[in-house]
Amino acid sequence: MTGPKPFLFLSARPEVEAVGPEYESVRRAMGLDAGRLEHHRLDVEPLGEPALDDLAGIVVGGSPYNVTTAEEHKHAVQLRVEADLARLAERSLDAGFPVLFTCYGIGVLTRVLGGTVGTRHGEDAAAVEITLTDAGAADRLVGALPPRFDALVGHKESTERLPDDAVLLASSAGCPVQIYRVGASVYATQFHPEVTTDDFIARAQVYRHHGYFPASELREVSERLAAASVTEPQRMLRRFVELADER
């Protein structure tokens, strides 16, 4: 008898010190052991054509890359990463395959689908209140979350115009598009569903010079994050596993 299919985590962080902790955050939030969560570093090796039939689902992590960077100023690695993710999005939609794009990934997906990504709704590293839409509350995946909950954000860009076929599932006061779905099983979140506040504080230390907040305010940011209560978003990743395994 064969066991359950593995999941695949795709990371796109060139900062080595952030890669392992991000994988562990995702694995822990999904409730998987390391044997069921494979890891591929997009910044190191091209994705190729993963055999979707051999996988249960895919989670795409965040990155300091910005899709709004002018194409001529993007590093060759970033261009390849975005091409790999665009191809994955198209294949997954065609196949009805479960994929969850997070943070940087939502920008790539939005562009692929013809939506607009801009910098008007960036959010500093912080915990913010997320509110589900009616469609979100009724959604098989997102409906596992409470109607209102706190989540951890830190991004310079966001979806400004939803792709035509996307369904808005959640918003925050500072960022109108926090979660959407396209098709039956491709999702995107602007916030980070995988991290605890401790995880996010450690990540803030790595990225303190990347413009998510003034580097001189690292201590204040860390104290603000430590005081936050963020308990719900990881349930989304657990539910993603349950639904993918039901396929």
N, C-alpha and C positions, 0 to 999 in steps of 0.2 A: 504494500500500500504506500502510495506517495503522500508526502506531507503537504501542507498548504503552500501556495506559491509565495515567493518572497516579494517584498516591496523594494523599490529603488528610490534612494535619496540622491538628488542632484545638487551639488554645491557649486557656487561660483564666486568664492572668496579667495583672492590672491594672498591674503594675510594668513600665513600658516597657523599662527597662534589662535585664530578664530575658527578654523575648520573643524578640528576635533570636537570642541565644545558644542558647535552648532549641530553636528551629527548626533552627539549624545543627547542634546536637548530634544531633537526630533524623535529619536529612538525611544526615549523615556516617555515623551508625551503620547506616542503612538501605542505604547504598551507592548513593544516588541523586544525580543532578544536580538543580539547582533546577527545571529544566523538568519533572521528573517528580514533584515534591513540592509540591503547592499548599498554601497556608496560609490558614486562616480564624481570625480572633480572635473567639472567642465573647463575650469581654467587651466588644467594640466593636459587633458586628453580629449579629443573630439568625441562626441557622443555616438556618432554612427547611427545605426538603425536598431535600437534595442528591440528584442523579440517580445512584443507586447503580450503575446499568448503565454509566455513563460512567467509573466509578472502579475501580481494582484493589483498594483497601483503604483503611482509615482508621486513623490513630493518634491517640489522645486524650492530651494532655499533662497535666502536673500543675498545681497551683494552690495558693495560700495559703488558698483557701476550705475550709471544713470542713462536711461534710454533717450533722454532729451539732449544729451551731449551731441553736438554737431557730428555728423557721420565722419567728416574729414579729421576730426579730433579724437575719434575713438581708436583705442589700441587695437591691433589686429586680433588679439585674443578676445576682446570684448565683441568685436564684430562676429567672430566665429561662434562664441557662446550664444549670441542673439540669433544667429542663423540656426544653430542646433535647436534652441528652444522653440523657435518659430516652426521648424519642421515637426518637432514633437507635438506642438499644439494642433497642427493641422491633421497629423496622423491620429491623434487621440480623439479629436472631434469626429473624424470619419469612422473610427472604430467604436465609438461610444465607450472609450477606455477611461478609467478614473485617474485624473491628475489634479493635484492641488498646487497652484502657483502661489507663492507668498512674496510679499514686499517687492523686491526688484522684479520678480516674475510677473506680477500683475501688470507692470508697465509693458513688458515684452508682449504679453498676451493681448493687452488692449491695442497695441500697435498692429499686431498681426490681424486682428479682427476688424480693423478700420476705425477704432475709437481714437480719442485724443488724449495724449499724456502731456501735462504741463506742470508748472512749478507754483501755481497759485495756492495750492492746498497742502504744502509741506507741513510736517509736524515735528517739533523738537522731540528728543528722546524723553518720553514720559508715559504715564498711564493715562488713558483717556476713556471716556464712557462711549460705548458702542451701542447703538439702538437698532434692533432688527426691524425691517419692513414687514408688512403683512405677508409678502411672498417669502421672506426669510423665516418667519415663524412657522410657515406651512411647509418649508423645505425639508426633505428627508435628512439632509446633513446638518444644515445650519439650525434647524428647529430643535436640535439637541441642546442648544444654548438658551439661556434665559432671554427674555425680551430686551433687557438692558444688562450690560456687564462691562467691566473694565478690561482693557487690553493694552499691551505695550506697543508703542509706535516709535518710529524714528526714521523719517524719510524726507527727501528734498523735492520729490515729484509725486504725482498721483494721477489717477484717471480723472480727466475733466469732462469728457463726453463719453458715455458708455457706448460700446459697440452696439450696433442695431439689434443684434440677436441676443444680447445679454440681459439677464434679469437681476435687478438690484436687490440685494438681500440684507444689507446693513450699511449704516452711515454713522458718522460722528459729527459733532458740532463744527469741527475744524476741517473735516474732509468728507465730502458728500458720498464718496464711493469707498466703502471699507470692505465689502464682500460682494461679489457677483458670481452668477453661474451662467455658463453658456452650454447649450445642449443639455444632456441628461446628467453628465458626470464630470464635467470640467469646471473647476472652481478657482477663484482667485481671491486672496485676501491682501489688503494693504498692511494691516497690522501683523505682528509676529505671533502666531498661535502656539508656538512651541516653547517659548521661554518662560521661566520663572523670573521673579525680580532679581534674584541672585545671578542668574544667567545673564540678564540684561545689563546689570552693573558691570560684570566682567567684560561683556562685549563693548560697553561704553568706554572702558579703559583702553581697549584695542583701537577704537575708532575716535579717540578724543581729538585727533587732528584732522578729521575728515569733514568737518563742517556741520555735523548734526547738532552741535551745541558749541559755545565758546570753550576752548580747551581749558581756560582758566576757571571754568565753572564745574569742572569734573566732580569736585567734592560735593557741591550743592546738588548737582544732578543725581549723584549716587545716593545722597541722603533722601532726596525726593522719591527716587525709585524704591528705596528700601522701606519707605513708609507706606507705599501703595499696597493694596490688597488685590492681587490678580490671581484668581483661582479657576475661572471658567474656560478660557480659550482652548486649553489643552483637550477639553472634552471633544472639541471639533475634530482633532486628529484621531482620537480613539474611535469616534463615530465613522470617520473616513475609513479606518481599517475594517470596522464591522460591515459597512456597506460594500466595500470592495470584496471582502471575503464571501459575501452573499452571492456575488456574481458566479 
